[in-house]
Amino acid sequence: MSGDDSEPTGAQVLTPVTLPGGRVALRRTEGKTIRIAWPEFGQPMFYPMRVVGVIDTRLRVAHDLGADGEQIEDIDTQYCWSMAASIRQVQPYIMYGQSLALSIGHDAPLTDAPVAPGRALTFANPGAGAQMSVSERPGREQHDFGPCHFPQSDLDRLDDLKEGPGESPVSAAVAGLLAGLPADAGVVATNHGRGGVAMRKLLPRRISASSGIQYAGILRALARTRQFCDVHGCTIRQPIVSFIHGEALQPDDWRLYGDRLQSLQNAMTEDFSLITELDAPVLMFVDQARAALRPDDRLHRNAIPAAVAQLHTALAHPGRIFCVGPKYFLPRRSTVKGRGDPVHLVAAASRLLGDYHGRAIRQTLSGRDWLPLHVAGYARDGQAITLTVAGGDGSALAIDTETVSRTVNSTFGLRWMQEGGTERQVVDVAVDGRQILVSLDADPGRVGVDFRKAVLSIGLVADLPLRDEGPLTGGRTNVRDGATDIGSGGEPMFNWLCHDWIWETGDGSAT
């Protein structure tokens, strides 16, 4: 198959069969069985199905909805795609999360031409790019959400990937990760982000009190991708996921976010493996949500900001979850005259976010697991604190107040927060190679003796008034490395220091 829309099966005849348990399949003349349904996933992913008949190239099936009867659907068995004939393996790439994973609807798309013709595809959905998120209708039975599990008629064709109404991070991420794949590997990309949907609603229904409708859409798209691979004789690879989330949260996320992130990665590995028949872990790439604490907010160990949970969960699960880095240096739409939107990114920044994901994925696929620029070592001697960093590209650190405005309520983004005793202030921050040298105005003493607890806050405190406009006023640091990579729009791709907090122990070290 060479992208010319010819029928992929040649002389092959696809005979529909209903397998035990309500699993519809197509059987090729040489005996290979192509699964159509996975009812073992349960609702709302798939319902039991049976074959009704075949009309030309359309397979007619009936979905068993239980008390609601049956719903008939036609499935195109031509499996048209524009993948080049040289592609023998397919890498599914899935973007998931909230609105920052989606295109910027009020900005024109920047990637309006195919990313990699014949090598990077998405399901044909004119004008929508790779976006496949669905609406949730309260009080309605979930089987009426056609864009989530059936009908499959909106998954009939795979075309070359390009952006739709605006610029999502997907295309740039795919362009970046392609360089980490073998020459005979292509990509099928889908974007299942949904604006404002909290973490619990993005988990599968079996481990969440939600409908599971968003997660079900991912399984459905992946199952369909597997069908395309089987029909065209390609091998499917274990999916890679970018999870862009955390700007909108729910009340208990402050203590459960890390556990939910791990549960999502575990569920994806388990469920995706049923479809791909591969036992490798699903690689999940997250970036840090924005942080905007008030200067007078008191921090508590168990009230973990999402950004900190994202970093710490990734560091605790190497080889499975990777933190790409923070987003505070990316311009928001509040910087565009008349927009007044401090949350969402301008189109160029959305594309650049995709570049960062693509680079992290590419490096990991090349055998060097990605680490973001983060504090890996802490030591305090009196009023002098030494922070040692890890991650990024290994280059020397710099303090940059041009790309990111200088912070007002902290010193270059670092703030000492103390309970008990005489509270001290950060008065100076300098960099020396891969170390950050922090000076307090005086020695605060010892935990448990001179004060009850203290934390060094890194990039969490925003300026007042609290408007969180990313690089202008939001929680941020002015510390970056000197990475020399260049983004799709010619922007430098420095690694910026991750949001974090460091709680001091009695001996002046950190937890």
matplotlib code that plots the C-alpha trace (Angstrom):
import matplotlib.pyplot as plt

x = [0.0, 1.6, -0.8, -2.8, -6.1, -6.1, -7.7, -5.1, -6.0, -5.5, -6.8, -7.6, -11.2, -12.3, -15.0, -16.9, -17.3, -18.8, -16.5, -17.5, -18.4, -19.8, -16.4, -16.8, -13.8, -12.7, -11.0, -8.6, -8.3, -4.9, -6.5, -5.4, -8.1, -8.6, -10.4, -13.1, -14.5, -13.1, -16.2, -13.9, -13.1, -16.8, -18.9, -18.4, -15.5, -17.3, -20.6, -21.0, -21.5, -22.7, -22.4, -25.6, -24.2, -21.9, -22.9, -20.1, -17.2, -19.4, -19.6, -22.9, -22.9, -25.3, -24.3, -26.0, -27.1, -28.9, -32.2, -31.9, -31.9, -29.5, -27.9, -26.8, -23.6, -21.8, -18.0, -15.9, -13.5, -11.3, -9.0, -7.8, -4.7, -1.9, 1.0, 3.9, 4.6, 8.1, 6.5, 6.4, 5.7, 3.4, 4.0, 0.7, 1.2, -1.6, -2.0, -4.4, -5.3, -6.9, -7.2, -3.5, -3.3, -5.8, -5.5, -5.8, -9.2, -8.8, -5.4, -4.7, -2.9, 0.8, 1.3, -1.2, 0.7, 1.3, 4.0, 5.5, 3.5, 3.2, 4.8, 2.6, -1.1, -4.3, -7.9, -9.6, -11.7, -11.7, -10.8, -10.1, -6.5, -5.8, -8.5, -10.9, -12.2, -15.9, -18.6, -20.2, -24.0, -25.1, -27.8, -27.5, -26.6, -23.0, -23.7, -25.1, -21.7, -20.9, -17.5, -16.3, -16.8, -19.1, -20.0, -16.6, -17.6, -15.6, -12.5, -12.8, -9.7, -6.2, -4.8, -1.6, -1.3, -1.6, -3.2, -6.9, -8.6, -5.6, -2.2, -2.1, 1.2, 0.6, 2.2, 5.4, 5.7, 5.3, 7.8, 10.3, 9.8, 10.0, 13.8, 13.9, 12.1, 13.5, 13.3, 10.6, 8.3, 5.4, 3.1, -0.6, -1.4, -4.6, -5.5, -8.0, -7.7, -10.8, -10.8, -11.3, -11.7, -10.2, -7.9, -10.6, -12.7, -9.8, -9.2, -10.9, -14.3, -13.1, -10.8, -12.9, -16.3, -16.6, -18.1, -14.7, -15.9, -12.7, -10.4, -12.7, -12.2, -8.4, -9.0, -11.3, -8.9, -6.0, -8.1, -8.9, -5.2, -4.4, -7.0, -5.3, -1.9, -3.3, -4.9, -1.9, 0.6, 2.3, 3.5, 2.1, 4.4, 3.4, 1.8, 3.6, 1.5, 1.9, -0.3, -0.8, -2.9, -3.2, -4.5, -8.0, -8.1, -10.6, -10.5, -8.7, -6.0, -3.6, -3.0, -4.0, -2.6, 0.6, -1.3, -3.8, -1.0, 0.6, -2.8, -3.4, 0.0, -0.6, -4.0, -2.8, 0.0, -2.5, -5.2, -3.0, -1.1, -4.4, -4.7, -1.1, -0.2, 3.1, 4.2, 6.4, 5.4, 3.6, 5.9, 4.1, 5.4, 4.0, 4.9, 4.4, 1.1, 1.3, 1.9, 0.6, 0.8, 0.4, 3.4, 1.6, 0.4, 1.7, 3.0, 2.2, 3.9, 0.6, -0.8, 1.2, 0.8, 0.1, 3.4, 5.4, 3.5, 4.1, 7.9, 8.2, 6.0, 8.1, 11.4, 10.0, 9.0, 11.9, 11.4, 7.6, 6.7, 8.9, 8.6, 9.3, 9.7, 7.8, 5.6, 6.0, 8.4, 5.7, 3.7, 0.1, -2.8, -2.9, 0.1, -1.9, -3.8, -7.5, -7.2, -7.1, -6.5, -3.8, -4.2, -4.0, -0.9, -0.6, -0.2, 3.6, 3.9, 1.6, 3.7, 6.9, 5.4, 5.0, 8.7, 9.7, 7.6, 9.0, 12.6, 12.1, 10.4, 13.1, 15.9, 14.2, 13.6, 17.3, 18.2, 18.8, 15.9, 14.9, 15.3, 14.1, 16.3, 15.6, 17.2, 18.8, 20.9, 20.4, 22.8, 22.6, 25.5, 24.2, 22.8, 24.3, 22.3, 23.9, 21.6, 22.9, 20.9, 20.5, 18.8, 18.5, 21.5, 24.2, 25.2, 26.0, 23.2, 22.2, 19.9, 17.6, 15.4, 14.6, 12.7, 11.1, 10.5, 12.3, 10.2, 8.9, 7.9, 10.9, 14.5, 14.7, 11.9, 13.4, 11.7, 12.5, 9.3, 9.6, 7.2, 8.5, 11.5, 12.6, 11.7, 14.5, 14.5, 16.4, 18.6, 20.8, 20.8, 23.8, 24.7, 28.1, 28.2, 25.5, 25.0, 22.6, 24.0, 21.3, 22.0, 19.6, 19.7, 20.8, 21.2, 17.7, 19.1, 18.0, 14.7, 13.0, 15.2, 15.0, 12.0, 9.3, 9.7, 11.0, 10.8, 12.7, 10.1, 11.2, 9.1, 5.8, 5.2, 3.5, 3.5, 0.7, -1.9, -2.3, -2.9, -0.6, 0.5, 3.2, 6.5, 5.2, 3.7, 3.1, 5.0, 8.4, 12.1, 14.7, 17.1, 17.7, 20.5, 22.2, 20.7, 21.3, 18.2, 15.9, 12.1, 9.9, 9.6, 13.3, 12.9, 15.7, 14.8, 16.5, 15.6, 14.0, 14.3, 11.3, 8.8, 9.7, 9.9, 12.5, 11.7, 14.6, 15.5, 17.1, 20.7, 20.3, 19.7, 16.4, 13.5]
y = [0.0, 3.3, 6.0, 5.9, 4.9, 1.5, -1.4, -2.7, -6.4, -7.0, -10.5, -11.1, -11.7, -10.5, -12.8, -11.5, -13.9, -13.6, -15.1, -16.4, -13.6, -11.2, -10.4, -9.5, -10.2, -10.3, -13.5, -13.3, -16.0, -17.2, -17.6, -14.4, -13.0, -9.2, -8.2, -5.6, -5.6, -6.0, -6.4, -7.6, -3.9, -3.4, -0.3, 2.4, 1.0, -1.8, -3.7, -7.3, -7.3, -9.7, -9.7, -8.7, -8.9, -7.4, -4.9, -4.2, -3.1, -2.3, -4.7, -4.3, -5.2, -5.0, -3.7, -5.4, -2.5, -4.8, -3.4, -0.7, -3.3, -3.2, -0.5, -1.2, 0.2, 0.0, -0.4, 0.3, -2.7, -1.0, 0.5, 3.3, 5.1, 7.3, 5.5, 4.8, 1.3, 1.4, 1.6, -1.8, -0.8, 1.8, 3.9, 5.0, 8.5, 9.6, 13.1, 13.3, 15.7, 19.2, 22.2, 22.9, 19.5, 20.9, 23.5, 27.2, 27.8, 31.5, 31.4, 30.3, 27.0, 27.2, 23.6, 23.7, 21.3, 17.6, 17.0, 14.0, 12.8, 9.1, 8.6, 10.5, 10.0, 10.6, 9.6, 11.7, 14.3, 17.4, 20.6, 18.9, 17.8, 14.9, 16.0, 13.3, 14.4, 14.0, 15.8, 14.3, 14.6, 14.3, 11.8, 10.1, 6.5, 6.5, 4.5, 7.5, 9.1, 8.1, 9.9, 7.8, 4.1, 3.5, 4.0, 3.4, 5.1, 8.2, 6.0, 4.7, 6.4, 7.6, 10.7, 12.7, 14.5, 18.3, 20.8, 21.7, 24.9, 26.0, 24.8, 21.9, 20.5, 17.2, 17.9, 19.4, 16.5, 13.9, 15.8, 15.6, 12.0, 10.7, 11.1, 8.6, 5.9, 3.4, 4.5, 1.9, 3.2, 5.5, 7.3, 7.3, 10.2, 11.0, 13.8, 13.0, 16.1, 17.7, 21.2, 21.4, 17.7, 16.8, 13.8, 11.5, 11.8, 10.9, 7.5, 4.3, 3.6, 0.5, 2.6, 5.8, 7.0, 8.7, 7.4, 6.6, 8.1, 10.0, 7.0, 4.8, 7.0, 6.2, 2.5, 2.7, 4.7, 2.3, -0.8, 0.7, 1.5, -2.1, -3.1, -0.9, -2.4, -6.0, -5.4, -3.7, -6.2, -3.7, -4.4, -2.1, -0.7, 0.0, 3.5, 6.5, 9.1, 12.8, 13.8, 17.5, 18.2, 20.0, 23.5, 22.5, 20.3, 18.8, 19.3, 16.0, 16.2, 18.0, 14.7, 12.1, 13.6, 11.5, 8.3, 9.0, 9.7, 6.4, 4.6, 6.1, 4.9, 1.4, 1.2, 2.3, -0.3, -3.0, -2.1, -1.1, -4.4, -6.3, -4.6, -4.5, -7.9, -6.3, -6.4, -3.3, -0.4, 2.5, 5.5, 8.5, 12.1, 14.8, 18.5, 20.6, 22.5, 26.2, 27.1, 30.3, 30.4, 33.7, 34.9, 34.5, 30.9, 28.4, 25.1, 21.7, 18.5, 16.7, 19.6, 18.9, 21.2, 19.3, 20.6, 19.1, 15.9, 15.5, 15.9, 13.7, 10.9, 10.9, 10.7, 7.9, 5.8, 6.0, 4.2, 4.6, 8.3, 11.2, 14.9, 17.0, 20.2, 23.3, 25.5, 28.9, 30.3, 29.8, 33.0, 32.9, 34.5, 37.2, 38.7, 39.2, 42.5, 42.1, 38.4, 38.5, 34.7, 33.9, 30.1, 29.1, 29.4, 31.4, 29.2, 29.5, 28.5, 25.5, 24.4, 24.9, 22.8, 20.0, 20.5, 19.9, 16.7, 15.5, 16.1, 14.2, 11.3, 11.2, 11.1, 8.3, 6.3, 6.6, 4.9, 8.0, 8.3, 12.0, 14.0, 17.6, 20.3, 19.8, 20.1, 16.8, 17.9, 20.2, 21.3, 24.2, 25.5, 28.4, 31.0, 29.5, 26.9, 24.9, 23.3, 20.8, 20.2, 17.2, 16.7, 18.9, 18.7, 19.0, 22.5, 25.3, 27.2, 30.8, 33.4, 34.8, 37.8, 38.6, 35.5, 35.2, 38.5, 38.8, 37.6, 40.1, 38.1, 35.8, 36.0, 34.7, 32.3, 30.9, 31.6, 30.4, 29.7, 29.0, 28.3, 29.2, 31.2, 34.3, 33.8, 34.4, 35.7, 34.8, 37.8, 36.5, 33.7, 33.0, 30.1, 28.3, 25.6, 23.1, 24.6, 27.2, 29.2, 30.7, 33.2, 33.8, 37.1, 35.1, 31.6, 30.3, 27.7, 24.1, 22.3, 21.3, 23.5, 27.1, 26.6, 23.9, 23.4, 25.1, 24.7, 26.2, 26.9, 26.8, 28.5, 28.2, 31.8, 34.2, 38.0, 40.1, 40.9, 37.2, 37.1, 34.2, 35.2, 32.7, 34.3, 37.7, 37.2, 33.5, 31.0, 30.8, 30.9, 32.7, 29.7, 27.7, 25.8, 26.6, 23.9, 24.6, 22.9, 25.0, 24.8, 24.6, 28.4, 29.1, 29.5, 28.4, 25.3, 25.9, 23.7, 25.7, 24.7, 22.7, 23.8, 22.1, 22.4, 21.1, 20.4, 20.6, 18.0, 18.4, 17.9, 20.6, 18.1, 17.7, 15.3]
z = [0.0, -1.1, -0.2, -3.5, -1.9, -3.6, -1.7, 0.8, 0.7, -3.0, -3.8, -0.1, 0.8, 4.3, 5.7, 8.7, 11.6, 15.1, 17.7, 21.1, 23.6, 21.0, 19.3, 15.6, 13.4, 9.8, 8.6, 5.7, 3.1, 4.5, 7.9, 9.7, 12.0, 12.4, 15.5, 15.2, 18.8, 22.3, 24.5, 27.3, 27.9, 28.8, 28.4, 27.2, 25.2, 23.3, 23.6, 22.4, 18.6, 16.0, 12.2, 10.3, 6.8, 4.1, 1.5, -1.0, 1.2, 4.2, 7.1, 9.0, 12.7, 15.6, 19.0, 21.8, 24.2, 26.6, 27.7, 25.0, 22.2, 19.3, 17.3, 13.7, 12.3, 9.0, 9.0, 5.9, 5.4, 2.8, 5.4, 3.2, 4.5, 3.0, 4.7, 2.4, 1.2, 2.9, 6.4, 8.0, 11.7, 13.2, 16.4, 17.9, 19.6, 21.9, 23.4, 26.4, 29.1, 29.2, 26.9, 26.6, 24.7, 22.1, 19.4, 20.1, 18.6, 18.1, 16.5, 12.9, 12.6, 12.0, 10.7, 7.8, 5.6, 6.3, 9.0, 7.2, 4.2, 4.0, 7.5, 10.0, 9.8, 11.8, 11.4, 8.7, 10.5, 8.1, 9.9, 13.3, 12.9, 15.3, 17.8, 18.9, 22.3, 23.1, 25.0, 28.1, 28.5, 32.1, 32.8, 29.4, 28.7, 27.4, 24.3, 22.6, 22.3, 18.8, 18.7, 21.7, 21.0, 18.0, 15.3, 13.7, 10.6, 11.7, 11.8, 8.3, 6.9, 7.9, 6.2, 6.5, 9.9, 9.9, 12.3, 12.2, 13.5, 15.5, 16.6, 19.1, 20.3, 18.4, 15.0, 16.5, 18.9, 16.1, 13.9, 16.8, 17.8, 14.2, 14.3, 17.2, 15.2, 12.6, 9.0, 8.3, 11.2, 10.8, 13.3, 13.8, 16.1, 18.0, 20.4, 23.1, 25.3, 26.8, 28.3, 32.0, 32.7, 36.0, 36.6, 38.0, 34.8, 32.6, 34.3, 33.1, 34.7, 36.6, 38.8, 38.8, 39.7, 36.3, 33.1, 31.6, 28.3, 27.5, 28.2, 26.2, 23.2, 23.4, 23.5, 20.5, 18.4, 19.3, 18.5, 15.1, 14.5, 15.2, 12.6, 10.0, 10.9, 10.6, 7.2, 5.8, 7.2, 9.5, 13.1, 15.8, 18.4, 22.1, 22.2, 23.5, 25.5, 26.1, 29.1, 29.3, 32.3, 35.7, 35.0, 36.2, 39.3, 41.7, 45.5, 46.4, 43.6, 46.0, 47.8, 45.2, 41.9, 41.9, 42.7, 39.9, 37.4, 38.2, 38.0, 34.6, 33.3, 34.8, 33.3, 29.9, 30.0, 30.9, 28.4, 25.5, 25.8, 25.3, 22.0, 20.8, 22.4, 23.7, 27.3, 27.2, 29.5, 27.9, 28.0, 29.4, 29.1, 31.3, 31.6, 34.7, 35.2, 35.9, 39.6, 41.1, 44.9, 46.8, 48.6, 52.0, 51.2, 53.7, 52.3, 53.8, 53.0, 52.1, 50.1, 47.0, 44.0, 40.7, 39.2, 42.1, 42.0, 38.3, 38.7, 41.8, 40.3, 37.1, 39.1, 41.2, 38.1, 35.7, 32.4, 32.6, 33.4, 32.2, 33.1, 30.0, 32.1, 33.1, 30.9, 32.6, 29.9, 27.2, 26.3, 27.2, 25.3, 27.9, 26.2, 23.0, 23.0, 23.8, 24.7, 28.5, 28.7, 31.3, 31.0, 27.3, 25.1, 21.9, 18.8, 18.5, 22.2, 21.7, 18.8, 20.9, 23.7, 21.2, 20.2, 23.9, 24.1, 20.8, 21.9, 25.2, 23.4, 20.7, 23.3, 25.2, 22.1, 21.3, 24.6, 26.9, 29.3, 29.4, 32.6, 33.0, 34.6, 38.3, 41.7, 42.6, 45.6, 48.6, 51.4, 53.8, 55.8, 57.9, 55.6, 52.5, 50.5, 47.6, 45.0, 42.5, 39.4, 37.1, 33.7, 30.7, 28.3, 31.0, 30.1, 32.6, 34.2, 33.4, 35.0, 32.3, 33.0, 29.4, 28.3, 31.7, 33.6, 36.9, 39.8, 42.3, 45.4, 45.3, 44.2, 40.7, 41.6, 44.9, 48.2, 51.8, 53.7, 57.5, 60.4, 63.9, 64.8, 62.9, 59.3, 56.9, 53.3, 50.2, 49.4, 46.6, 44.0, 41.7, 39.4, 39.1, 36.5, 37.4, 40.9, 42.3, 45.2, 47.5, 50.2, 53.1, 55.1, 58.2, 59.5, 60.4, 62.8, 63.0, 62.3, 65.5, 67.6, 66.2, 64.0, 63.3, 59.6, 56.5, 52.8, 49.8, 47.2, 43.6, 41.0, 42.9, 44.0, 41.6, 41.7, 43.1, 42.0, 41.3, 37.6, 36.5, 33.1, 32.6, 31.9, 33.0, 36.5, 37.2, 39.3, 37.6, 37.9, 35.9, 35.9, 32.7, 31.0, 27.7, 25.5, 21.8, 20.3, 18.1, 18.0, 14.9, 14.8, 15.3, 19.1, 21.5, 23.4, 26.7, 29.7, 32.4, 36.1, 37.2, 39.8, 43.1, 46.8, 49.2, 52.8, 55.1, 57.7, 61.1, 59.7, 57.0, 54.2, 52.3, 51.9]

ax = plt.figure().add_subplot(projection="3d")
ax.plot(x, y, z, "-o")
ax.set_aspect("equal")
plt.show()
